[in-house]
Amino acid sequence: MNIRRFFNKWNLWILLVLLLAIGLRFYKFEDKENLFLDEYLSVVISTVNEKSLFVGIKDDSTSFTGREVKSILLSADNSLSGILNDIKSLRHTTRDSPHTNLYYSLFRLSLAGADNSDIAQVMWRGFILNLAFFILSFILLYKLASELFSEKLLILGLLIVAFLNPASVGGTLFLRPYQLQETIFILMSYLFILCCIRMMKGEKIDSWPNLLFLSFVTALTFLSGYFAIFYVFLLGCALLFYSYKYSEKRNILFFVAVLGLSYIFVLIMYLSYNQGLFMERGEEALGKLSIAGLSDNLRLSLSGILSEISEYFLSILEIVLLLIVFAYIMIAKLYKKRRNVFLKPLSVLFLCAFLWMLIVGFLAPMKVVRYIVPVFPIILLLVPCLLFYLDSKKQIFLCLLFSILMLGKTISTNINWGVIPIEAEYVNDGDIPLVLGGSESVCQIGAIPRFTDERPVEFSFSPNTFQEKVGKYDEVYILIANNMEGKYVIPDGYGIEGNIKRNHLFIFCKLRKIK
């Protein structure tokens, strides 16, 4: 009887949405040929590869194969003892101040027994780790929505828009902390709603088990990334307001205790947490608040956020549809016919999430969607709020419509953020050497996709050596660090074949000796 009750029609539909979301992620993962620079840094940080992160390869007297270069830059002892040693080291510092250790410690565990020089293995391990976080996000958002809405159709609509959009799929594919942060944000939001509901009902929440659990989850939120500080602050202010509003003064001290104990947990789990707040990225973020560049940064932030949202999240059509629904509800005064007692705490949660998105969009070093994607499922709680006021036929129609729009957008959108596909001609020219000029560690990491397994690879760290190494070959690919372009010049007697390719790290092209 219990099994039959569980597999009713709505639970089956919700299960189908989960399977569809997982299938979409596998489908888009098949399109992912390589990792982006930041994803390679995930490997380097998690494996505590100091040589790769700060030094790179400095030997220009040896010719390597591409696999050998990848093995050096991504080398790690993936035995259990090696992994535990790296996690212990990550507890002290990630050696890259903008990042805390939580995601990288878990990512390090996922590489157990892997060959890091085989990028396909690294991609699969990281993808499966993020997929596990995604499934947990799905379950937690379902639980959160179930506390707010009794109608399963509304929950179904939320899960469709929250997890079938391109940004959500991209967050799972991208081997960085954003998927983990989404999961923790949903958990934190779920606990926020539970606390609000209990205070509204006059139930006791200040117990030792609650203190320990809430403190631990808050610590995990802090460790999901430094921008999470603002989300904790906003939710904390809202909880203090609710404590005061419902005359639960003792809860004010309880939530202050949660914050204090969570900070102790943070310092236990990551000893260098405070340092990251005041290093270069922290100073860079605070610098955006200066009066001099405030208006320009605000303009760039708003235009960047809107552009990224329309490309990877909600299209103009979907936003217009939501506005039409909202206008219909207001004009027909449907909001007077149905009432949800939990609409107020939900509105506060939505406002906190929206403000966090604006704050992070303003302070982030780049105006790209991945910085704000962790909070999208919370913002999308607006959708079931609107559907709540409509009759069931309109709810079903809009759920189907959004399913079609989301699926079409996700399938047609390139969501491999920052991953530049390697040219088929270059892959096929696997025996033509690659010579790097003036490359430092970060440039070498960014060039990893160019180190195909059997390709001869040579490094040079002086213009004369570069000329000599290139001059040995009739055909050769060259890769020169951007800041060295004026020093490392193409030797006489060579012509550029095809186009010169540039990014923020290096220039790349093929040379052929003129006969």
Summary of the structure (lengths in Angstrom):
residues: 515
radius of gyration: 25.7
end to end distance: 83.1
largest distance: 88.1
contacts: 1672
relative contact order: 0.13
helix: 65%
strand: 7%
